[in-house]
Amino acid sequence: MPATTGVQLTVWEIGLWAILLMCAVALTVHAVRKSVAQGVHDGQVTLQGPRSHRDLDLIKEPDSVFWNIFAGLVVVVPAVVIPALASPAVGLLMLFLGMGAAAGAFTVGRKMEQKRQSKPENRPGYSEASARHDALLARWQRYELDPAKGIDFPGMSDVNVPQTAALVRAIQEAQLCRMTAGTDYPRAVERLDVAMAEAEAAAGVSAPQLTSD
């Protein structure tokens, strides 16, 4: 039965509305996912900060999601309603296309996020652990590269000393965890820190000696 609204669309116009609809839906889903993911990340960080900062993030994030959804609906709703005025069947087709685009965008976004998180450098706490790891390696290298320290603390280079041997293993473990996804890198760096302190204590390195470098 023909529509009585007087709205007439050609096949090309329907195709353009379909493309516009799918692009708008995909971009909206992507923007909302990004806002939510960013909010989760910011929330994990700001939980350690002042309460006022946490409150601002909790207010800001829902606001961002709302405006992303609103901006998407400004395009999505007309892209469904206008073809539906020309033909209910076309409107139904648009609705299914929009749902398919949303499902596809969500699936692709989830796979991309999983791929991003699988990279070692994108693990939670990686930046802090990496900086601490580098500082510990620099501290260890002073005993290896400074002849004076090598003479004063020979035990730091002697793997026959149990504490030094444990330190070497901790260094290797931390390096492996740094390059391997799915490992507890911050925990490995924590063990390295403990092993370093124990090796230094066994070698006779005093606290004043450590702080003076």
Secondary structure, DSSP 8 states (H G I E B T S, - for coil): ---SS-----HHHHHHHHHHHHHHHHHHHHHHHHHHHHHHHHHHHHTTS-HHHHHHHHHHHHHHHHHHHHHHHHHHHHHHHHHHHH-HHHHHHHHHHHHHHHHHHHHHHHHHHHHHHHSGGGSTTHHHHHHHHHHHHHHHHHHHH-HHHHHH-GGGG-TTSHHHHHHHHHHHHHHHHHHSTTS-HHHHHHHHHHHHHHHHHHHT--HHHHHT-
